[in-house]
Amino acid sequence: MRISLGSLARRLGFYRRRRLAGRLVVRPRDLYAVWQEEHIARLLDFLKVDCVFDVGANRAQFVRMLRDRVDYQGRIVSFEPI
């Protein structure tokens, strides 16, 4: 299944986008994030992952990305080592 980056950005709900001359403009770092999220989603699905360990969770940015953008429903164990 091929998905254009523009449709993927819309599907993932990127808020940092705008239209310029009728075309969708997405910043390069947002394109990397789109690729990263799609890659993680496919990897988790392919490997049938049911638990993710987030070591060095800080403020749980990775957990929020997994839940909100990748739609991961499995268990996530996150902690910040001291």
N, C-alpha and C positions, 0 to 999 in steps of 0.2 A: 504494500500500500504506500503510495507516494503522497505526501502532503506538502504543499507549498509553505514556506516560512511565514508568509503573510497570514494564511489561514490558521496555521499553528499558533501564531502570536495572538490572533483573535480568539481562538479556542481556549487558550490558557489565560486570557483576560489581561493582557499587558496594558497597563495604564499609561505608560510612557510612549505613546505613539501619536502620530499626527498625520494629517493628509497634506501633501504638497503636490500641487499640479495634478490632483486626482489619483496620486499613488500613495500607498501606505509607506510611511517612513518609520523605521525602527532603528534605534541606536545599535551600533555594533556589539556593545556589551549585553544588550537585551537579546540579540540574536544568539550569542553564546549561551545565554541562560535558557533560551528556547531549545537549543540543541541539547544542552545538558539535561534538562527535564525530560525531554522525549527519550533520550538515551537511557536515563535511569528508569523510566517507566517500562521501557522494553526489556531492560536487563532484569528488573524485579519480576516481571511477568514470565520471561523465558526461564529463569532459574526457580520459579515458584517459591519466592522468598516469603516467609511468614513472620519473620522477626528481624528488626534492624537495630543495631547498636550504634548510637551516636555518642562517641567518646570525644569529649571536649565540646560539650553542647553550648557553652556560653549563654546566649539568650534564645536558644532553640530555633535559630533561623532555618536550619536544615529540616527540622521536624515540621515546621510550618510549611516549607516548600513541599515536602512529601505529602502532607495532608491536603493542602489547598490546591496545588498545581499538578501534582502527579496523581492525586486521588488514591494514595496508598492506604489500605484499610487494615493492615496487619499491626502487630505489636511493635512499638518503638520504645527501646530502653535508652534513655539519654542521661548522661551525667557529666559533670565537670570535675576532673581529678584535681586534687589540691597538691 
